[in-house]
Amino acid sequence: MKLVVFVFGCAVLGFGVAVEVAPDILKVPADGFAQAIAVCFNKPLGTGKNILDVILTLVGVSLCFLFFGQLSGIGIGTILAAVLVGRFVILFKAAIAAEKQLPALEEEAVESYR
């Protein structure tokens, strides 16, 4: 049950990121940074989010060892979330892009019908 809730939470977070960046206006700094990474490497936003999350996780692991001498507070959930959220962003961003195309397709269908 915990795994289902965990994956659902990652999906909700991925959906939130995809919806937030869809209008291409204001973004929270972390999502804007993920988008900047994606643009720099010519990758989708979800991949940029994965890159950023993995880098931040590695920084967290490094700081744990630096200050505590051991891994503390970073587990398998952190690592899985670093990968899963970006994958969900790609999934939901594709769905949102398809949804954005619907009005244009409907207008074309109406025009071709006339």
N, C-alpha and C positions, 0 to 999 in steps of 0.2 A: 504494500500500500504506500509506503514511503517513497518508493521509486516512481510510482504513478504520480504522486503529488509533486515530486521533484521535477519530473519531465513536464508536467502541466505548468508548473511555475516557470520553467525555462521557455515554454511555448508562449505563455502570457507576456513575459519580458520581451521575447523576440517579436511578438505582435506589436507591442508598445513601441519598440524601436522602429519597426517598419512603418507604422502609422505616423510616428513623429517626423520621420525624415521624408515621407511621401510628398508633402506640399513644397518641399525644398525652400523653406524659410528659416525660422528660428530653430535651433537645436541646442540641447544641453551640451556642455563642453566635451564630455566623453564620446557622445555619438557624433559630434562634429569632427572630433579627432579620428574616430573610426572611419568616417567618410573621407577625410583627408588622406588617410592611409590607403583606402580603396582607390581613390583617384590617382595617387602617386604611383601605385603599382598596377594600375589599370585592371583592377579586380572588382567583383561585386561588393556591395556594402557589407554583406554577411561575412565575407572573407576578411575584409578590413576589421570588422568587429572581432572575428576570431584572432587575428594577428594582435590586435590591441589587448584582448583579454589574456592571451597566452603571455605576452610581454609583461603585463601587470601581475599575473600570477607568478612568473619567474622573479620579478622584482620582490614580490611578497615573500617568496621562499628564501631569496637571498637575504632579505632583511631579518627574517626569522633566525637564520643561522648566524647572522652578524650580531644580533642583539641578545638572542636566547641560547645560542649554541645548539639548538635543535629545531626540528620542524614543529611548529605550534600553530594551530588554528587553520591550517590548510590541509584539506583532505581530498578524497576522491571526488566529493561533490563539487569542490571548487574547480578541479581540473575538468570534470564533465561539463559543468556549466560554461566554462571558457570555450568549449567546443560546441555544445548544443545550442546555445543562444544564437550564435552566428548562423548556424544551419537553419534555425527557425526564421531568422530575419530574411534569409534568401527565399525561403518558402513563402512567407507572407508578403514579401515585397513583390514577388512574381504574381501573386494573387491580386494584390492591389493594382499593379500595372495592368493586368488583364481587365480588372474592373474599370479602370480609367478609360480603357479602349471601348467599353460597351456603349457609352453615349454616342461616340463617333460612328461606331458600327450601326447603331440604331438609326442615326441620321442618314447614313448612306443607304440603308435598307429602305427608308421612307422615300428618299429621293429617287431611288431606282424603281420604286413601285409606281411613282407618279408618271 
